[in-house]
């Protein structure tokens, strides 16, 4: 399988400072996800440097002195070309500055979103943001005791502040449709998994937290998959899909390694990373398991059966390079076509009902909102069907 490799041109070498580094030097840098880096389009200045790493060379691409939006766009464009040897980096000592900047941008986006759509639930979005920060810690730098403790805190806060299922699930969907940059897949899977566990299956607080953490860690193996494959906009080759599928086993290994080094992570969490792509009636991976572990030794763990549903629903809500973001109704319709084979019917039935109620809930709210907007006005409809609203400067046909 041929790889698309970036080659530093003479023009780039003449314009930017390029430094050769060693493998040991790599520890001094932190990679940035393209999703978070894109937030820099919202700022006017930086107080740290952004680098392109090309193999073992660092291009000092953006500095506080030369910061410009066209340079941010150039990095985004290059990263979207799936180069296998190129990463966006900052020095580790500057990562807290980057993180602080992202948090501020995110909060402004949330405030603007709540102004535009007052029917969104602020508590849901705040808890989601907390889960997202834990998710980014997991993704960016490996799992250790500190990261695991942060994940525990986020999951605990989720369950302590658990909101109405219909409101929370609806808010997630409406949030991504309004601003896709606010979305974090693993945070969404953690939240939905926690809601299923606590609200729909009546699990204890402790068990619901454990299931939420399982959702937070479920895709950790993707940190071991080359970025040019993981972010590929087109269809995977069979060889690439085999690499993608390996993220389940790689995630299990990563979590077991962290556990052996003292990170407070439970065996069930690692098992979910391994099993979340198994299907209830077969055909999943990596082991092709079927049924319930409670009923047969080679069955799928209950937590994995919960996270599987949350994972698919969240993925359908997301905008990806090969599809638009789907609303709740379309996501649920697609899931119904998979349900007979893929999902545990005892869990799916409760989730399907909850999402249906969420769709109805927000439809009712919007109907009331429309009614309030029209109150105190006179609407005249002429013989041709044209509607004129008196008492408001806006006129609609």
KALINCOR-V904680 format. One record per residue. RES is the residue in three letters. SS is DSSP state (~ for helix, > for strand, _ for the rest). PHI is phi in whole degrees, 0 to 359 (none if undefined). NEAR is the number of other ideal C-beta (glycine too) atoms within 12 Angstrom. Layout:
BEGIN
res=RES ss=SS phi=PHI near=NEAR
res=RES ss=SS phi=PHI near=NEAR
END
This chain:
BEGIN
res=UNK ss=_ phi=none near=16
res=UNK ss=_ phi=289 near=10
res=UNK ss=_ phi=255 near=20
res=UNK ss=_ phi=268 near=22
res=UNK ss=_ phi=253 near=16
res=UNK ss=_ phi=278 near=27
res=UNK ss=_ phi=243 near=17
res=UNK ss=_ phi=288 near=28
res=UNK ss=_ phi=282 near=14
res=UNK ss=~ phi=297 near=10
res=UNK ss=~ phi=298 near=11
res=UNK ss=~ phi=292 near=22
res=UNK ss=~ phi=296 near=18
res=UNK ss=~ phi=286 near=11
res=UNK ss=~ phi=269 near=16
res=UNK ss=_ phi=239 near=27
res=UNK ss=> phi=285 near=21
res=UNK ss=> phi=240 near=24
res=UNK ss=> phi=238 near=24
res=UNK ss=> phi=278 near=16
res=UNK ss=_ phi=237 near=22
res=UNK ss=_ phi=252 near=14
res=UNK ss=_ phi=302 near=12
res=UNK ss=~ phi=295 near=9
res=UNK ss=~ phi=294 near=18
res=UNK ss=~ phi=302 near=20
res=UNK ss=~ phi=294 near=16
res=UNK ss=~ phi=276 near=20
res=UNK ss=> phi=238 near=33
res=UNK ss=> phi=242 near=32
res=UNK ss=> phi=284 near=30
res=UNK ss=_ phi=250 near=40
res=UNK ss=_ phi=288 near=34
res=UNK ss=~ phi=298 near=30
res=UNK ss=~ phi=300 near=34
res=UNK ss=~ phi=286 near=35
res=UNK ss=~ phi=300 near=39
res=UNK ss=~ phi=301 near=28
res=UNK ss=~ phi=302 near=30
res=UNK ss=~ phi=293 near=35
res=UNK ss=~ phi=292 near=25
res=UNK ss=~ phi=268 near=23
res=UNK ss=_ phi=248 near=26
res=UNK ss=_ phi=255 near=14
res=UNK ss=_ phi=203 near=18
res=UNK ss=_ phi=228 near=30
res=UNK ss=_ phi=242 near=19
res=UNK ss=_ phi=211 near=30
res=UNK ss=_ phi=259 near=31
res=UNK ss=> phi=243 near=42
res=UNK ss=> phi=243 near=37
res=UNK ss=> phi=261 near=38
res=UNK ss=> phi=262 near=37
res=UNK ss=> phi=241 near=30
res=UNK ss=_ phi=54 near=23
res=UNK ss=_ phi=248 near=19
res=UNK ss=> phi=233 near=28
res=UNK ss=> phi=248 near=30
res=UNK ss=> phi=263 near=37
res=UNK ss=> phi=281 near=28
res=UNK ss=> phi=272 near=40
res=UNK ss=> phi=238 near=36
res=UNK ss=_ phi=233 near=22
res=UNK ss=_ phi=304 near=17
res=UNK ss=_ phi=279 near=14
res=UNK ss=_ phi=253 near=20
res=UNK ss=_ phi=305 near=23
res=UNK ss=_ phi=203 near=21
res=UNK ss=~ phi=297 near=19
res=UNK ss=~ phi=294 near=14
res=UNK ss=~ phi=287 near=30
res=UNK ss=~ phi=299 near=29
res=UNK ss=~ phi=298 near=18
res=UNK ss=~ phi=295 near=26
res=UNK ss=~ phi=294 near=35
res=UNK ss=~ phi=299 near=28
res=UNK ss=~ phi=298 near=20
res=UNK ss=~ phi=294 near=30
res=UNK ss=~ phi=292 near=37
res=UNK ss=_ phi=285 near=23
res=UNK ss=_ phi=272 near=22
res=UNK ss=_ phi=63 near=27
res=UNK ss=_ phi=295 near=29
res=UNK ss=_ phi=278 near=25
res=UNK ss=_ phi=241 near=23
res=UNK ss=> phi=230 near=35
res=UNK ss=> phi=226 near=35
res=UNK ss=> phi=265 near=39
res=UNK ss=> phi=224 near=37
res=UNK ss=> phi=228 near=38
res=UNK ss=> phi=293 near=27
res=UNK ss=~ phi=303 near=22
res=UNK ss=~ phi=295 near=14
res=UNK ss=~ phi=263 near=25
res=UNK ss=~ phi=300 near=26
res=UNK ss=~ phi=302 near=16
res=UNK ss=~ phi=294 near=24
res=UNK ss=~ phi=299 near=36
res=UNK ss=~ phi=297 near=26
res=UNK ss=~ phi=298 near=19
res=UNK ss=~ phi=297 near=29
res=UNK ss=~ phi=297 near=35
res=UNK ss=~ phi=298 near=21
res=UNK ss=~ phi=294 near=18
res=UNK ss=~ phi=296 near=27
res=UNK ss=~ phi=299 near=34
res=UNK ss=~ phi=296 near=23
res=UNK ss=~ phi=297 near=20
res=UNK ss=~ phi=296 near=27
res=UNK ss=~ phi=296 near=32
res=UNK ss=~ phi=299 near=21
res=UNK ss=~ phi=294 near=20
res=UNK ss=~ phi=295 near=31
res=UNK ss=~ phi=292 near=25
res=UNK ss=~ phi=290 near=14
res=UNK ss=~ phi=287 near=16
res=UNK ss=_ phi=229 near=25
res=UNK ss=_ phi=293 near=16
res=UNK ss=_ phi=279 near=30
res=UNK ss=_ phi=287 near=33
res=UNK ss=_ phi=266 near=34
res=UNK ss=~ phi=300 near=24
res=UNK ss=~ phi=299 near=23
res=UNK ss=~ phi=302 near=39
res=UNK ss=~ phi=292 near=39
res=UNK ss=~ phi=296 near=28
res=UNK ss=~ phi=295 near=36
res=UNK ss=~ phi=300 near=46
res=UNK ss=~ phi=298 near=34
res=UNK ss=~ phi=295 near=34
res=UNK ss=~ phi=296 near=47
res=UNK ss=~ phi=295 near=41
res=UNK ss=~ phi=297 near=32
res=UNK ss=~ phi=295 near=38
res=UNK ss=~ phi=300 near=41
res=UNK ss=~ phi=293 near=35
res=UNK ss=~ phi=297 near=34
res=UNK ss=~ phi=296 near=44
res=UNK ss=~ phi=288 near=37
res=UNK ss=~ phi=277 near=32
res=UNK ss=~ phi=215 near=23
res=UNK ss=_ phi=83 near=23
res=UNK ss=_ phi=257 near=40
res=UNK ss=_ phi=225 near=24
res=UNK ss=~ phi=299 near=19
res=UNK ss=~ phi=296 near=20
res=UNK ss=~ phi=297 near=34
res=UNK ss=~ phi=296 near=32
res=UNK ss=~ phi=294 near=22
res=UNK ss=~ phi=295 near=31
res=UNK ss=~ phi=295 near=45
res=UNK ss=~ phi=299 near=31
res=UNK ss=~ phi=297 near=25
res=UNK ss=~ phi=294 near=39
res=UNK ss=~ phi=294 near=45
res=UNK ss=~ phi=295 near=28
res=UNK ss=~ phi=296 near=30
res=UNK ss=~ phi=303 near=44
res=UNK ss=~ phi=290 near=34
res=UNK ss=~ phi=295 near=20
res=UNK ss=_ phi=247 near=28
res=UNK ss=_ phi=299 near=32
res=UNK ss=_ phi=261 near=29
res=UNK ss=_ phi=303 near=22
res=UNK ss=~ phi=303 near=31
res=UNK ss=~ phi=296 near=31
res=UNK ss=~ phi=293 near=28
res=UNK ss=~ phi=294 near=44
res=UNK ss=~ phi=294 near=46
res=UNK ss=~ phi=294 near=41
res=UNK ss=~ phi=297 near=42
res=UNK ss=~ phi=302 near=47
res=UNK ss=~ phi=297 near=41
res=UNK ss=~ phi=293 near=36
res=UNK ss=~ phi=297 near=43
res=UNK ss=~ phi=289 near=36
res=UNK ss=~ phi=294 near=29
res=UNK ss=~ phi=277 near=27
res=UNK ss=_ phi=206 near=27
res=UNK ss=~ phi=295 near=25
res=UNK ss=~ phi=290 near=30
res=UNK ss=~ phi=278 near=40
res=UNK ss=_ phi=275 near=38
res=UNK ss=_ phi=222 near=39
res=UNK ss=~ phi=300 near=40
res=UNK ss=~ phi=294 near=47
res=UNK ss=~ phi=295 near=47
res=UNK ss=~ phi=294 near=46
res=UNK ss=~ phi=296 near=48
res=UNK ss=~ phi=298 near=52
res=UNK ss=~ phi=295 near=55
res=UNK ss=~ phi=295 near=53
res=UNK ss=~ phi=298 near=53
res=UNK ss=~ phi=297 near=48
res=UNK ss=~ phi=295 near=48
res=UNK ss=~ phi=301 near=48
res=UNK ss=~ phi=296 near=42
res=UNK ss=~ phi=279 near=35
res=UNK ss=~ phi=275 near=33
res=UNK ss=~ phi=264 near=34
res=UNK ss=_ phi=252 near=28
res=UNK ss=_ phi=56 near=13
res=UNK ss=_ phi=288 near=26
res=UNK ss=_ phi=294 near=13
res=UNK ss=~ phi=303 near=22
res=UNK ss=~ phi=296 near=20
res=UNK ss=~ phi=289 near=25
res=UNK ss=~ phi=297 near=33
res=UNK ss=~ phi=297 near=36
res=UNK ss=~ phi=297 near=39
res=UNK ss=~ phi=291 near=48
res=UNK ss=~ phi=298 near=54
res=UNK ss=~ phi=296 near=51
res=UNK ss=~ phi=299 near=49
res=UNK ss=~ phi=293 near=49
res=UNK ss=~ phi=295 near=55
res=UNK ss=~ phi=265 near=56
res=UNK ss=_ phi=302 near=49
res=UNK ss=_ phi=255 near=40
res=UNK ss=~ phi=300 near=46
res=UNK ss=~ phi=296 near=36
res=UNK ss=~ phi=291 near=33
res=UNK ss=~ phi=292 near=31
res=UNK ss=~ phi=264 near=27
res=UNK ss=_ phi=267 near=29
res=UNK ss=_ phi=306 near=27
res=UNK ss=~ phi=300 near=31
res=UNK ss=~ phi=291 near=30
res=UNK ss=~ phi=272 near=29
res=UNK ss=~ phi=302 near=30
res=UNK ss=_ phi=258 near=29
res=UNK ss=_ phi=297 near=28
res=UNK ss=_ phi=283 near=16
res=UNK ss=_ phi=267 near=14
res=UNK ss=_ phi=288 near=12
res=UNK ss=_ phi=287 near=21
res=UNK ss=_ phi=287 near=14
res=UNK ss=~ phi=305 near=11
res=UNK ss=~ phi=293 near=16
res=UNK ss=~ phi=293 near=24
res=UNK ss=~ phi=294 near=19
res=UNK ss=~ phi=298 near=18
res=UNK ss=~ phi=293 near=27
res=UNK ss=~ phi=299 near=29
res=UNK ss=~ phi=298 near=27
res=UNK ss=_ phi=293 near=27
res=UNK ss=~ phi=296 near=31
res=UNK ss=~ phi=292 near=40
res=UNK ss=~ phi=291 near=29
res=UNK ss=~ phi=295 near=27
res=UNK ss=~ phi=296 near=41
res=UNK ss=~ phi=301 near=36
res=UNK ss=~ phi=297 near=23
res=UNK ss=~ phi=298 near=37
res=UNK ss=~ phi=290 near=42
res=UNK ss=~ phi=296 near=25
res=UNK ss=~ phi=297 near=22
res=UNK ss=~ phi=297 near=32
res=UNK ss=~ phi=298 near=25
res=UNK ss=~ phi=293 near=16
res=UNK ss=_ phi=266 near=18
res=UNK ss=_ phi=99 near=15
res=UNK ss=_ phi=290 near=29
res=UNK ss=_ phi=284 near=25
res=UNK ss=_ phi=232 near=38
res=UNK ss=_ phi=273 near=29
res=UNK ss=~ phi=303 near=19
res=UNK ss=~ phi=298 near=33
res=UNK ss=~ phi=296 near=43
res=UNK ss=~ phi=296 near=37
res=UNK ss=~ phi=295 near=35
res=UNK ss=~ phi=295 near=46
res=UNK ss=~ phi=302 near=50
res=UNK ss=~ phi=284 near=39
res=UNK ss=~ phi=254 near=40
res=UNK ss=_ phi=288 near=50
res=UNK ss=_ phi=251 near=37
res=UNK ss=_ phi=284 near=38
res=UNK ss=_ phi=243 near=31
res=UNK ss=_ phi=304 near=34
res=UNK ss=_ phi=253 near=22
res=UNK ss=_ phi=104 near=18
res=UNK ss=_ phi=96 near=16
res=UNK ss=_ phi=270 near=29
res=UNK ss=_ phi=219 near=22
res=UNK ss=_ phi=269 near=25
res=UNK ss=_ phi=247 near=24
res=UNK ss=_ phi=66 near=20
res=UNK ss=_ phi=290 near=31
res=UNK ss=_ phi=218 near=24
res=UNK ss=_ phi=70 near=25
res=UNK ss=> phi=257 near=26
res=UNK ss=_ phi=297 near=23
res=UNK ss=_ phi=294 near=14
res=UNK ss=_ phi=254 near=16
res=UNK ss=_ phi=204 near=12
res=UNK ss=_ phi=301 near=12
res=UNK ss=_ phi=263 near=16
res=UNK ss=_ phi=279 near=25
res=UNK ss=> phi=273 near=39
res=UNK ss=_ phi=298 near=36
res=UNK ss=~ phi=302 near=32
res=UNK ss=~ phi=297 near=47
res=UNK ss=~ phi=294 near=45
res=UNK ss=~ phi=293 near=44
res=UNK ss=~ phi=288 near=47
res=UNK ss=~ phi=296 near=52
res=UNK ss=~ phi=304 near=44
res=UNK ss=~ phi=294 near=49
res=UNK ss=~ phi=298 near=48
res=UNK ss=~ phi=297 near=42
res=UNK ss=~ phi=294 near=37
res=UNK ss=~ phi=299 near=46
res=UNK ss=~ phi=298 near=43
res=UNK ss=~ phi=297 near=32
res=UNK ss=~ phi=289 near=36
res=UNK ss=~ phi=293 near=42
res=UNK ss=_ phi=284 near=32
res=UNK ss=_ phi=277 near=22
res=UNK ss=> phi=233 near=22
res=UNK ss=_ phi=299 near=17
res=UNK ss=_ phi=255 near=13
res=UNK ss=> phi=200 near=16
res=UNK ss=_ phi=279 near=16
res=UNK ss=_ phi=289 near=28
res=UNK ss=_ phi=259 near=25
res=UNK ss=_ phi=281 near=28
res=UNK ss=~ phi=302 near=38
res=UNK ss=~ phi=295 near=22
res=UNK ss=~ phi=291 near=21
res=UNK ss=~ phi=300 near=38
res=UNK ss=~ phi=294 near=32
res=UNK ss=~ phi=299 near=19
res=UNK ss=~ phi=294 near=21
res=UNK ss=~ phi=296 near=31
res=UNK ss=~ phi=299 near=25
res=UNK ss=~ phi=287 near=15
res=UNK ss=~ phi=272 near=26
res=UNK ss=~ phi=307 near=27
res=UNK ss=~ phi=303 near=17
res=UNK ss=~ phi=260 near=20
res=UNK ss=~ phi=270 near=30
res=UNK ss=_ phi=246 near=36
res=UNK ss=_ phi=295 near=37
res=UNK ss=~ phi=299 near=20
res=UNK ss=~ phi=292 near=22
res=UNK ss=~ phi=272 near=35
res=UNK ss=~ phi=301 near=32
res=UNK ss=~ phi=302 near=20
res=UNK ss=~ phi=291 near=25
res=UNK ss=~ phi=293 near=40
res=UNK ss=~ phi=302 near=29
res=UNK ss=~ phi=297 near=20
res=UNK ss=~ phi=295 near=33
res=UNK ss=~ phi=293 near=42
res=UNK ss=~ phi=301 near=25
res=UNK ss=~ phi=296 near=25
res=UNK ss=~ phi=294 near=39
res=UNK ss=~ phi=299 near=26
res=UNK ss=~ phi=295 near=19
res=UNK ss=~ phi=299 near=27
res=UNK ss=~ phi=288 near=32
res=UNK ss=~ phi=297 near=21
res=UNK ss=~ phi=293 near=17
res=UNK ss=~ phi=298 near=24
res=UNK ss=~ phi=294 near=19
res=UNK ss=~ phi=296 near=15
res=UNK ss=~ phi=295 near=15
res=UNK ss=~ phi=297 near=16
res=UNK ss=~ phi=298 near=14
res=UNK ss=~ phi=296 near=13
res=UNK ss=~ phi=293 near=14
res=UNK ss=~ phi=295 near=17
res=UNK ss=~ phi=270 near=19
res=UNK ss=_ phi=292 near=14
res=UNK ss=_ phi=81 near=12
res=UNK ss=_ phi=239 near=20
res=UNK ss=> phi=252 near=13
res=UNK ss=> phi=250 near=19
res=UNK ss=> phi=250 near=16
res=UNK ss=> phi=246 near=14
res=UNK ss=_ phi=277 near=10
res=UNK ss=_ phi=294 near=6
res=UNK ss=_ phi=268 near=9
res=UNK ss=_ phi=88 near=10
res=UNK ss=_ phi=286 near=13
res=UNK ss=> phi=255 near=18
res=UNK ss=> phi=240 near=19
res=UNK ss=> phi=261 near=20
res=UNK ss=> phi=261 near=15
res=UNK ss=_ phi=103 near=15
res=UNK ss=_ phi=211 near=16
res=UNK ss=_ phi=289 near=9
res=UNK ss=_ phi=274 near=14
res=UNK ss=_ phi=235 near=14
res=UNK ss=_ phi=233 near=16
res=UNK ss=_ phi=260 near=11
END
